[in-house]
Amino acid sequence: MSAHPRDDLRPPVLVPRVRARRKAKIVPVAGVLALAALSACGSGGPGATPSPGAPCSTLPAADPSATLPSGFPVLDDQVLYGAASQGATRIVFGRVPGEDFEALRDELAVALEDAGYSIDGTDQEAVEAEAHFSAPREGSVRVKQLCEGVLEVRYRLSG
């Protein structure tokens, strides 16, 4: 090894590598922050929805294209909105006056059985309740609090 004066200049060459590592650490942090900001903006249903338990300042408007199949149980005072398709699956949202999402899910399950559907199971969490059905058509209903005094029903209908 020679004692060449340029050997003393080599350490500054390593500085860009250190900076590159710092950039690599900053990019994932920035990515995580961006994802957190984007996920905070999302909502479960179509359009701007009120917060559960908060007073209802605005409600989704009725949509004439949001319909349920012929013979499907219809709730009193229900307003349908937000129809969408995902392949062969049709999603329709509805809103009804109420506070007890489990009781409304049970009411829908009985109405579905009365209309000839088979109830495959029900489940509930702290903020929503579901009923899964099949024959003559497969799907589910999910009920959750939309805002104070209003429940949201999501109908998922396959086929």
C-alpha angles and dihedrals in degrees: 000000000000126000093233116167091233091064087076090059096060099084093067087058088066093057094082089054091055091049091048089055091050090052090050090054093047095050095060091046090050089047092052091049091050092050091049091051092048095047091051089059096055127099132198098231137042120287126354109329129194121244119264111261093013120113114272106252096163131007130201110268123239114271118206090208090060104091137150124226120273111275093020114134114264123206122225113255091010120154114200121211143147103047116185138163129222105187107297091347120095121203121199126177125208136180129209135174112265149096107217109078094178093054091049091049089052091048090052092048091054091046090050091051090048088053091054101264122135114233108222096185148313133228138175142195132191093279106028145025129208140195121197120206142178140181127076085023132359124234148096143250122219121194124194139155111274096183137320109323095359130095126200121218120197114198116200111190122183127202 
